[in-house]
Amino acid sequence: MKNLLYILSIFLLGSCTTIQQAGVELPGEDPEQTVLPDENTSSAVISLIEKARAATQQGDYQRAEVLLERTVHIEPKNASLWHYLAKLRLHQSRYQDAVGLAQKSSYLAGSNNKLKADNWRIIAHSRQQMGDQAGAVQAQDNARRLVGKH
């Protein structure tokens, strides 16, 4: 399990290398914020996540995209998987897609405030990149509120 946590943290931290601007925290920037798969995630999906991580590290974002899309087809109610796909879309500069996927992840996240906060960070960064500074600040405030940072 520790190896899996290490692998996922590398994938998640490495999948978002864009530059932080105007005080908007990047999703997954802090290792303590790293979102891990749900405990009930199947071994097949874990394997696909690991392959997507490897593809991301090799710069093959198209393959990573295909693999992550397969995970959400296998486990469509797994909020973490939608979150990973949102992070990939953010990295691909597909900001509107990233926002929608982060919102879907939050909808499925239940009481997982850590996941919801990181989704708000994805939304904040996406809005900032789309020129919506006020929306970015509001999304960042939502993230901070969820994790108790004011």
N, C-alpha and C positions, 0 to 999 in steps of 0.2 A: 504494500500500500504506500509506503514512503517513497518508493521509486516512482509510482504513479503520480504522487503529489508533486515530486520534483519535475517530472516530465511535463505535467500540465502547467506548472508555474512558469517554466521556460517558454512553453508555447504561448501562454497568455501574455507574458511580459514582452516576449519577442514579437508578438503580432501587432503591436502598436508602437511604432518607432517615430511617429510624427512629433514635431516640435511643440512643446507647451507654449502657449501664448496667453497673455492678458490674465494670468492667474487661474485659468481653468485647468483643474487637475485632469490628467489623462486617466482613463479607466485602467485599473490594474497596475497603476504606477507603483504603488506601495505593495510589497509582497504580502502584507497582512490583508490586503484587499483582494487577493487572488481568489477568484471564484472556482470552486472545485465541482466536479460533477456530482449529481445527486447520488446518494448511497445506493439507490436502486438501479443505477445505470448498468445496462447489460455489458458483459465482456465483449460482445461484438461491437458495441458502440464505443467502448473504451479503446478498442483496437483501431477503429476508424479515427478517433480523436488523436491517437498517437501518430498515425500515418499523416493526418492533416498537419500536425505539429512539425513533423519531419519535412513535409512539402513546403511549409511556410519558411522553415530555416533554410531551405534550398532556394527560396525565392519563387517557388512554383505555386503562386496563389490560385491559379485556375484549378490545379489538382486539389489544393486545400479546400477550395470552394465546393467542388464536386463531393469530396469526402464529407464535409460538414453538412451539406444538403442531404446526403444519405442518412446521416445521424438523425436529423429531424424528421425524416420520413419513417425511420424505424421507431423513434420515441417522440412523437409530436407533442406530448405534454411535458417534456423535460425542459424546464426553463433554462437550465444551464446551457443546453445545446443551442437554443435560440440566441443566447447571450454570446456564445463563441462566434456564431455566424455574424452577429451584429458587429463584433470587434473586427472580424475579417473585412466586412464591408467598410468600416471606418478606415482601416488600413488601405483599402483599395480606393479611397476617396469617393465612395458611393454613399454620401452622407445621408440622403433622404432614406435610402434602404436601411442604413444603420439605425436611424431613428425608429423606423417602423419595427425592425426586428428587436430592438431594445425594449420598445413598448410591449411587444408580444411577450418577451421574456418576463417583464415585470408583471404582466397580467397573470402569467402562469406561476409566478414565484411564491405566491401565498404570503407567509410571514417572514420570508427570507430577506431581511432588510439589507444585508450585505450585498446580495445580488441586485436588489432594486437600486441601491446606491450606486453601484458600478454601472448599471444601466443608465441612470441619470447622468453619470459622467460621460458615457458614450453620446448621449443626447446633447449634453452641453458642448462637447468638442465638435460634434457634427454641426450644431447650430452656429457655433463660432465660425467654422470653416465656410458656412453658407452665408455669412454676413449678418446673422441675427445675434448681435451682441447681447441685447436685453434678454432674449430667450436663453442664451447660453448662461448668463448670470443666474437667471431663475432656475434653470435645470441644476446648476452647480449648488445653489442654495438648497434645493430639494435633496440632493445627495448628502450634503452636510447634515441636514436635519435628520435624515434616516440613520446616520451613524453617530449622531449626538455631538457633532463638531459645529460650533457656531462661530 
